[in-house]
Amino acid sequence: MPFRKIFVSRWSALFWAAGILWTAVDTVGFAPAHHAGQAKPVASITDATGSAVSPQDLATLANALQNE
């Protein structure tokens, strides 16, 4: 892609940057309503079958992974 042509005009550079941002937002999306850096509460985590995951299940999994 000829980047020189894009940055000759400020307007073309602005539209190019807006397109990059639009693509990023469309691909990744916005942060969820509960703050992005916080983990989900354990009660709302489900497994592949849709069953709720308990803290004991997570402890068992962590123990199994440490023993490998």
C-alpha positions in Angstrom: 0.0 0.0 0.0 1.5 3.4 -0.9 1.6 5.0 2.5 3.2 8.2 1.0 -0.1 9.0 -0.8 -2.1 8.6 2.4 0.0 11.1 4.4 0.2 13.8 1.7 -3.2 15.1 2.8 -4.2 15.6 6.4 -7.8 14.5 5.5 -6.7 11.3 3.9 -4.5 10.5 6.9 -7.4 11.3 9.2 -9.8 8.9 7.3 -7.1 6.2 7.2 -6.6 6.5 11.0 -10.4 6.4 11.5 -10.6 3.3 9.4 -7.9 1.6 11.5 -9.7 2.5 14.7 -13.0 1.3 13.3 -11.5 -2.0 12.3 -10.0 -2.4 15.8 -13.3 -1.6 17.6 -15.2 -3.9 15.2 -12.8 -6.7 15.7 -12.2 -6.5 19.5 -15.2 -4.4 20.7 -15.5 -2.2 23.7 -14.8 -3.1 27.3 -17.6 -4.8 29.1 -19.8 -2.9 31.5 -18.1 -4.5 34.5 -14.6 -3.1 34.6 -12.3 -4.7 32.0 -9.4 -5.5 34.5 -11.6 -7.3 37.0 -12.1 -11.0 36.9 -15.6 -12.5 36.6 -17.2 -13.6 39.9 -16.8 -17.4 40.3 -20.6 -17.8 40.5 -21.0 -16.6 36.9 -18.4 -18.9 35.4 -19.7 -21.9 33.4 -18.0 -24.8 31.8 -18.5 -26.1 28.2 -21.7 -27.9 29.1 -23.2 -24.7 30.7 -22.9 -26.0 34.3 -21.8 -23.6 37.0 -18.2 -24.0 38.1 -17.6 -24.1 41.9 -14.5 -22.9 43.7 -13.8 -26.5 44.6 -13.8 -27.4 40.9 -11.3 -24.6 40.3 -9.1 -25.8 43.2 -9.1 -29.3 41.9 -8.1 -28.1 38.4 -5.3 -25.9 39.8 -4.0 -28.8 41.9 -4.0 -31.2 38.9 -2.1 -28.6 36.8 0.5 -28.1 39.5 1.2 -31.9 39.7 2.1 -32.2 36.0 
